[in-house]
């Protein structure tokens, strides 16, 4: 696929990196030649220096041959105009825009083809907020990802000593919880994937990937992991866009303290949040401040400033001072990979939270959802089986006969729509039906194209 990206900032860079690894033809437009030079040296892509809202720059970047444009510039107005020009002047089929303002929502007339011609809206701050919210709801999990409009969920947990899972094989664990339909789709030990067979024995520290009916997540987690108490007291360092959105969403659920360094921002936060939210002017890495505000009594400490180093330091300090669980927003991939699972319980990458949203639009075939796993190395993909036995590689076939690439595996099937839908844990003989939503774990991104082909309907396929 030929894709144009506007903006070589953190989000644009992460998007480009993810899409380049899948052998797409990527061109990045930015006004900073230094940024583009660094990207061109590191990734197999082309950089075009210039203002992306100028038609001449889009023409130089090859907009006339583009299949998709993704606008990731810092300013909403630049992204809106970029999509409008790409659609109206160059007939680009698909436009995606990063829009921070809540005034612009997907599906509104202002964004339709007669308006700014934005097909899909992404908002990293909103995505990060929702991601954190899931982790707060299920504090035992490292990740909680939803499929089939929330009907099925993939949960990632770290096996801990004393839990029901540790010391048992996967088959024995299923016997311990016979009433819970679930499937272990992957297992990682010391950052290496190991075969998740019925005879595989779980050890402390293993990362376990489990697919289950969303309504069964709580009892499944109870069986896998020692249940943590709900988050009732929470401290946020950083009152920026993410911090404000998160505080707003949590004020009715738990006690929130918010630390912000800038005085004017504190005044704005106080005007936007109810009086029950305590706004503190200060530094999240100030030991005296944390001590005065009883950080050791916090169920969760979140470092959400725009500075990676500040976030890492404040989260590590809060953990040392007794906070039960700490999370840190970390933009740089090297930092995130280094800190994940260390003193910091969960390192959150803003870019990775939106990659899945983008990938669902890039995927070929009828792909409904994509979630990036293992910091982009693996993927969980939800596709819809269409057609019939003559036109589909899936419909009318048993699971054992589906030509999956080596290593990829079907984790669950969601059959039916709405309240009548069912989450199935398929076996070798399960027959795939038309309109089934199939969730597949893909351990290596190089296998994605082969999996995508399974969801493409062909009038001439008789395999």
C-alpha positions as CSV (number, residue, x, y, z in Angstrom):
1,X,0.0,0.0,0.0
2,X,1.2,3.5,-0.9
3,X,0.8,5.7,2.2
4,X,1.6,9.4,2.8
5,X,2.2,10.5,6.4
6,X,2.1,14.2,7.4
7,X,4.3,14.9,10.4
8,X,7.6,13.3,11.6
9,X,6.9,13.9,15.3
10,X,6.6,11.1,17.8
11,X,3.3,9.8,16.6
12,X,4.2,10.1,12.9
13,X,7.5,8.4,13.5
14,X,5.9,5.5,15.3
15,X,3.2,5.1,12.6
16,X,5.9,5.1,9.9
17,X,8.0,2.6,11.7
18,X,5.1,0.2,12.1
19,X,3.9,0.5,8.5
20,X,7.4,0.3,7.0
21,X,7.9,-3.0,8.7
22,X,5.0,-4.4,6.8
23,X,6.5,-3.6,3.4
24,X,4.3,-0.6,2.6
25,X,5.6,2.3,0.5
26,X,5.8,5.1,2.9
27,X,6.5,8.8,2.3
28,X,6.7,11.3,5.2
29,X,6.1,15.0,4.8
30,X,7.6,17.4,7.3
31,X,9.0,20.9,7.3
32,X,12.1,19.9,9.4
33,X,14.8,18.4,7.1
34,X,16.7,17.1,10.1
35,X,13.9,15.0,11.3
36,X,13.3,13.5,7.9
37,X,17.0,12.8,7.4
38,X,17.1,10.8,10.6
39,X,14.0,8.8,9.6
40,X,15.4,8.1,6.1
41,X,18.6,6.8,7.6
42,X,16.8,4.6,10.1
43,X,13.8,3.4,8.0
44,X,13.2,2.3,4.4
45,X,11.0,5.3,3.5
46,X,11.1,8.6,1.5
47,X,11.1,12.0,3.1
48,X,9.7,15.2,1.4
49,X,10.5,18.6,3.0
50,X,7.7,21.1,2.9
51,X,4.3,22.3,4.1
52,X,1.9,19.4,3.7
53,X,-1.1,21.6,3.0
54,X,0.4,22.9,-0.2
55,X,-0.8,21.0,-3.3
56,X,2.7,21.2,-4.9
57,X,4.2,19.5,-1.9
58,X,1.6,16.7,-2.0
59,X,2.2,16.3,-5.7
60,X,5.9,16.0,-5.1
61,X,5.2,13.4,-2.4
62,X,3.2,11.3,-4.9
63,X,-0.3,12.0,-3.6
64,X,-1.8,11.2,-7.0
65,X,-0.8,7.6,-6.5
66,X,-1.5,7.3,-2.8
67,X,-3.9,4.7,-1.3
68,X,-4.1,6.4,2.0
69,X,-2.9,9.6,3.8
70,X,-2.4,9.8,7.6
71,X,-2.2,13.3,9.1
72,X,-0.1,13.3,12.3
73,X,0.9,17.0,12.4
74,X,0.8,18.8,15.8
75,X,-2.0,21.2,14.8
76,X,-5.6,19.9,14.1
77,X,-6.1,22.5,11.4
78,X,-3.1,21.3,9.4
79,X,-4.4,17.7,9.6
80,X,-7.9,18.8,8.5
81,X,-6.7,20.8,5.5
82,X,-4.2,18.1,4.5
83,X,-7.0,15.5,4.3
84,X,-9.3,17.9,2.4
85,X,-6.6,18.6,-0.3
86,X,-5.6,14.9,-0.5
87,X,-9.2,13.9,-1.2
88,X,-10.4,16.8,-3.4
89,X,-7.4,17.4,-5.5
90,X,-5.7,14.0,-5.6
91,X,-8.7,11.6,-5.1
92,X,-6.9,9.7,-2.3
93,X,-9.3,6.9,-1.3
94,X,-8.7,6.8,2.5
95,X,-7.9,9.7,4.8
96,X,-7.0,9.5,8.5
97,X,-6.4,12.5,10.8
98,X,-5.1,12.9,14.3
99,X,-7.4,15.3,15.9
100,X,-7.0,16.4,19.5
101,X,-10.0,18.7,19.9
102,X,-13.2,17.0,21.1
103,X,-15.1,19.3,18.7
104,X,-14.2,17.0,15.9
105,X,-15.8,13.5,16.3
106,X,-15.8,10.7,13.7
107,X,-19.1,10.5,11.8
108,X,-20.0,14.2,12.1
109,X,-21.1,16.0,8.9
110,X,-18.2,18.5,9.2
111,X,-15.8,15.6,8.6
112,X,-17.7,13.9,5.7
113,X,-16.7,14.1,2.0
114,X,-18.4,17.5,1.6
115,X,-16.6,18.8,4.7
116,X,-13.0,18.1,5.6
117,X,-13.1,14.6,4.0
118,X,-11.7,12.8,7.0
119,X,-12.6,9.1,6.9
120,X,-11.2,8.1,10.3
121,X,-10.2,10.1,13.4
122,X,-7.5,9.1,15.8
123,X,-6.9,10.9,19.1
124,X,-3.8,9.6,21.0
125,X,-4.8,11.3,24.2
126,X,-8.2,9.7,24.2
127,X,-6.8,6.3,23.3
128,X,-4.2,6.5,26.1
129,X,-7.0,7.5,28.6
130,X,-9.2,4.5,27.6
131,X,-6.2,2.1,27.7
132,X,-5.3,3.3,31.3
133,X,-8.9,3.1,32.3
134,X,-9.0,-0.6,31.4
135,X,-5.8,-1.2,33.4
136,X,-7.4,0.5,36.4
137,X,-10.5,-1.6,36.1
138,X,-8.4,-4.8,36.0
139,X,-5.3,-4.0,38.1
140,X,-4.0,-7.6,37.8
141,X,-3.6,-7.2,34.0
142,X,-0.7,-5.9,32.0
143,X,-3.0,-5.4,29.0
144,X,-6.7,-5.7,28.4
145,X,-7.7,-5.5,24.7
146,X,-11.2,-5.9,23.4
147,X,-12.6,-7.5,20.2
148,X,-16.0,-7.9,18.5
149,X,-17.3,-4.6,20.0
150,X,-16.3,-5.7,23.5
151,X,-17.7,-9.2,23.4
152,X,-14.3,-10.9,23.7
153,X,-11.1,-9.8,25.5
154,X,-7.5,-10.6,25.4
155,X,-5.8,-10.2,28.8
156,X,-2.1,-10.3,29.5
157,X,-0.9,-11.1,33.0
158,X,2.3,-11.9,34.7
159,X,2.2,-15.2,36.6
160,X,3.1,-14.7,40.2
161,X,4.2,-17.1,42.9
162,X,1.2,-18.4,44.9
163,X,-1.3,-18.0,42.1
164,X,-3.3,-21.0,40.9
165,X,-1.5,-21.0,37.5
166,X,2.1,-21.2,38.6
167,X,3.5,-24.7,38.8
168,X,0.6,-26.2,36.8
169,X,0.5,-27.1,33.1
170,X,-2.0,-25.3,30.9
171,X,-4.1,-28.5,30.8
172,X,-4.2,-28.7,34.6
173,X,-5.2,-25.1,34.8
174,X,-8.1,-25.7,32.5
175,X,-9.2,-28.5,34.8
176,X,-9.1,-26.2,37.8
177,X,-11.5,-23.9,36.1
178,X,-13.8,-26.2,34.1
179,X,-16.7,-23.7,33.9
180,X,-14.7,-20.9,32.3
181,X,-14.2,-20.9,28.6
182,X,-10.8,-19.4,27.8
183,X,-7.7,-20.1,25.8
184,X,-4.0,-19.4,26.4
185,X,-2.9,-18.2,23.0
186,X,0.7,-17.3,23.9
187,X,3.3,-17.5,26.6
188,X,6.4,-15.5,27.0
189,X,9.3,-16.3,29.3
190,X,12.2,-13.9,29.7
191,X,11.0,-12.1,26.5
192,X,11.0,-15.3,24.5
193,X,7.9,-17.0,23.2
194,X,7.5,-20.6,24.2
195,X,5.0,-23.1,22.9
196,X,1.7,-22.8,24.8
197,X,0.8,-26.5,24.6
198,X,-1.4,-28.4,27.1
199,X,1.8,-29.8,28.7
200,X,3.5,-26.5,29.1
201,X,4.1,-25.7,32.8
202,X,3.8,-22.1,33.9
203,X,6.6,-20.5,35.9
204,X,6.7,-17.3,38.0
205,X,7.3,-14.3,35.8
206,X,5.8,-15.8,32.7
207,X,3.6,-13.4,30.6
208,X,0.4,-15.3,29.8
209,X,-1.9,-14.2,27.0
210,X,-5.5,-15.4,27.5
211,X,-8.6,-14.9,25.3
212,X,-12.0,-15.2,27.0
213,X,-15.6,-13.9,26.9
214,X,-15.4,-10.4,28.3
215,X,-18.1,-11.2,30.9
216,X,-15.7,-13.9,32.3
217,X,-12.6,-11.7,32.6
218,X,-12.9,-11.2,36.4
219,X,-13.2,-15.0,37.3
220,X,-10.5,-15.8,34.8
221,X,-8.1,-13.2,36.3
222,X,-9.0,-14.6,39.8
223,X,-7.8,-18.0,38.7
224,X,-4.7,-16.8,37.0
225,X,-3.5,-14.1,39.4
226,X,-3.9,-13.1,43.0
227,X,-6.7,-10.6,42.9
228,X,-5.6,-7.1,43.7
229,X,-8.0,-4.8,45.6
230,X,-9.8,-2.2,43.5
231,X,-8.1,1.1,42.8
232,X,-9.6,3.6,45.3
233,X,-6.8,6.1,45.8
234,X,-5.0,7.4,42.8
235,X,-2.3,10.1,42.2
236,X,-1.5,11.6,38.8
237,X,1.7,13.5,38.1
238,X,1.0,15.7,35.0
239,X,-2.1,17.7,34.3
240,X,-1.8,17.8,30.5
241,X,-4.3,16.5,28.0
242,X,-4.0,12.9,29.1
243,X,-4.0,13.7,32.8
244,X,-7.0,15.9,32.6
245,X,-9.0,13.4,30.5
246,X,-8.2,10.6,32.9
247,X,-9.0,12.6,36.0
248,X,-12.3,13.7,34.5
249,X,-13.2,10.0,33.8
250,X,-12.3,8.8,37.3
251,X,-13.7,11.5,39.7
252,X,-16.9,9.5,40.3
253,X,-15.0,6.2,40.8
254,X,-12.1,6.9,43.2
255,X,-10.2,9.6,45.1
256,X,-7.9,11.5,42.7
257,X,-4.9,13.8,43.5
258,X,-3.4,15.6,40.5
259,X,0.1,17.2,40.6
260,X,0.9,19.9,38.0
261,X,4.0,22.1,37.9
262,X,2.6,25.0,36.0
263,X,0.5,27.5,38.1
264,X,-1.7,28.6,35.2
265,X,-2.4,25.1,34.2
266,X,-3.4,24.3,37.8
267,X,-5.9,27.1,37.7
268,X,-7.3,25.8,34.5
269,X,-7.5,22.2,35.9
270,X,-9.4,23.5,39.0
271,X,-11.9,25.1,36.7
272,X,-12.4,21.9,34.8
273,X,-12.6,19.3,37.6
274,X,-15.0,19.0,40.6
275,X,-13.9,20.3,43.9
276,X,-13.4,16.7,45.2
277,X,-10.3,16.5,43.0
278,X,-7.2,17.8,44.8
279,X,-5.0,19.9,42.5
280,X,-1.5,20.3,43.8
281,X,1.1,22.7,42.3
282,X,4.5,21.1,42.3
283,X,6.9,18.6,40.8
284,X,5.8,14.9,40.7
285,X,9.4,13.9,41.4
286,X,9.6,16.1,44.6
287,X,10.1,13.6,47.4
288,X,8.9,16.0,50.1
289,X,5.6,16.7,48.2
290,X,5.0,13.0,47.7
291,X,5.7,12.3,51.3
292,X,3.3,15.0,52.5
293,X,0.6,13.7,50.2
294,X,1.0,10.1,51.4
295,X,2.0,8.6,48.2
296,X,2.7,5.4,50.1
297,X,-1.1,5.0,50.7
298,X,-1.9,5.2,46.9
299,X,-3.3,2.2,45.1
300,X,-1.9,3.6,41.9
301,X,0.6,6.4,40.9
302,X,0.5,7.5,37.3
303,X,3.3,9.7,35.7
304,X,1.7,11.4,32.7
305,X,3.8,14.4,31.9
306,X,5.3,15.1,28.5
307,X,8.8,14.4,29.7
308,X,9.9,10.7,29.6
309,X,12.8,11.2,32.1
310,X,10.5,13.0,34.6
311,X,7.9,10.3,34.3
312,X,10.4,7.5,34.9
313,X,12.0,9.2,37.9
314,X,8.7,10.2,39.6
315,X,7.2,6.7,39.0
316,X,10.3,5.0,40.4
317,X,10.3,7.3,43.4
318,X,6.6,6.7,44.1
319,X,7.2,3.0,44.0
320,X,10.1,3.3,46.4
321,X,8.0,5.3,48.8
322,X,5.3,2.6,48.9
323,X,2.8,3.2,46.1
324,X,1.2,-0.2,45.4
325,X,1.4,0.0,41.7
326,X,2.9,2.6,39.3
327,X,2.5,3.3,35.6
328,X,4.6,5.7,33.5
329,X,3.9,7.3,30.1
330,X,7.0,6.8,28.0
331,X,7.3,8.0,24.4
332,X,10.7,6.7,23.5
333,X,10.6,3.0,22.6
334,X,14.0,2.2,24.0
335,X,13.0,3.7,27.4
336,X,9.7,1.9,27.4
337,X,11.2,-1.5,26.6
338,X,13.9,-1.0,29.3
339,X,11.5,0.0,32.0
340,X,8.5,-2.3,31.4
341,X,8.2,-4.8,34.3
342,X,11.0,-3.3,36.3
343,X,10.4,-1.0,39.2
344,X,7.7,0.5,36.9
345,X,4.8,-1.9,36.7
346,X,3.6,-0.8,33.3
347,X,5.2,1.5,30.7
348,X,2.6,3.1,28.5
349,X,3.5,4.0,24.9
350,X,1.1,6.7,23.5
351,X,2.1,5.8,19.9
352,X,1.4,2.1,20.4
353,X,-2.1,2.7,21.8
354,X,-3.1,4.2,18.4
355,X,-1.2,1.9,16.1
356,X,-3.9,-0.7,16.3
357,X,-6.5,1.8,15.3
358,X,-4.5,2.7,12.2
359,X,-3.6,-0.9,11.3
360,X,-7.3,-1.9,11.1
361,X,-7.6,0.6,8.2
362,X,-4.4,-0.6,6.5
363,X,-5.2,-4.3,6.6
364,X,-6.4,-6.0,3.5
365,X,-9.6,-8.1,3.6
366,X,-12.4,-7.7,6.1
367,X,-10.4,-6.8,9.2
368,X,-12.5,-5.4,12.1
369,X,-9.8,-4.8,14.7
370,X,-6.1,-4.9,15.2
371,X,-4.1,-4.7,18.5
372,X,-0.3,-4.3,18.6
373,X,1.4,-6.6,21.2
374,X,4.9,-7.1,22.6
375,X,5.8,-3.5,21.7
376,X,4.8,-3.9,18.1
377,X,6.5,-7.3,17.4
378,X,3.3,-9.3,17.6
379,X,-0.4,-8.7,16.8
380,X,-3.9,-9.9,17.6
381,X,-6.2,-9.5,14.6
382,X,-10.0,-9.8,14.3
383,X,-11.3,-10.5,10.9
384,X,-14.8,-11.3,9.6
385,X,-15.3,-14.5,7.5
386,X,-17.3,-13.6,4.4
387,X,-18.6,-15.4,1.3
388,X,-19.1,-19.2,1.1
389,X,-17.0,-22.3,0.6
390,X,-16.3,-21.4,-3.0
391,X,-15.2,-17.8,-2.5
392,X,-13.6,-17.9,1.0
393,X,-10.6,-19.6,2.5
394,X,-12.4,-19.8,5.8
395,X,-16.2,-20.3,5.4
396,X,-17.2,-23.9,5.5
397,X,-13.9,-25.2,6.6
398,X,-12.8,-26.8,9.9
399,X,-10.3,-24.9,12.0
400,X,-7.8,-27.6,11.4
401,X,-8.0,-27.1,7.6
402,X,-7.5,-23.3,7.7
403,X,-4.1,-22.6,6.0
404,X,-2.6,-20.5,8.8
405,X,1.1,-19.5,8.6
406,X,3.3,-21.4,11.0
407,X,3.1,-19.8,14.5
408,X,-0.3,-18.0,14.0
409,X,-3.2,-19.5,15.8
410,X,-7.0,-19.0,16.1
411,X,-7.8,-18.0,19.7
412,X,-11.6,-17.4,19.6
413,X,-14.6,-17.1,17.3
414,X,-17.5,-14.7,18.0
415,X,-20.6,-16.0,16.3
416,X,-23.9,-14.0,16.0
417,X,-24.7,-10.3,16.5
418,X,-25.7,-8.2,19.5
419,X,-27.0,-9.9,22.5
420,X,-27.4,-13.2,20.7
421,X,-23.6,-13.4,20.0
422,X,-21.5,-16.2,21.5
423,X,-17.8,-16.5,22.2
424,X,-16.5,-19.9,21.1
425,X,-13.1,-21.4,21.9
426,X,-12.7,-23.4,18.7
427,X,-11.3,-26.9,18.5
428,X,-9.8,-28.7,15.5
429,X,-13.2,-29.8,14.2
430,X,-15.0,-26.4,14.7
431,X,-16.7,-25.4,11.4
432,X,-16.3,-21.7,10.4
433,X,-19.5,-20.0,9.3
434,X,-20.1,-16.9,7.3
435,X,-20.0,-13.7,9.3
436,X,-18.0,-15.3,12.1
437,X,-15.5,-12.9,13.8
438,X,-12.2,-14.8,14.1
439,X,-9.5,-13.6,16.5
440,X,-6.0,-14.7,15.5
441,X,-2.8,-14.3,17.4
442,X,0.1,-13.5,15.1
443,X,3.6,-13.8,16.8
444,X,5.6,-12.1,14.1
445,X,4.5,-9.2,11.9
446,X,6.1,-10.8,8.9
447,X,3.1,-13.3,9.0
448,X,0.5,-10.6,8.8
449,X,0.1,-10.5,5.0
450,X,-0.6,-14.3,4.9
451,X,-3.3,-13.9,7.6
452,X,-4.9,-11.0,5.8
453,X,-5.3,-13.1,2.6
454,X,-7.6,-15.5,4.6
455,X,-10.2,-12.7,4.9
456,X,-10.2,-11.7,1.3
457,X,-13.2,-13.0,-0.7
458,X,-12.3,-14.1,-4.3
459,X,-14.8,-14.9,-7.0
460,X,-12.3,-17.4,-8.5
461,X,-11.1,-19.1,-5.3
462,X,-11.8,-22.8,-5.3
463,X,-9.0,-24.1,-3.0
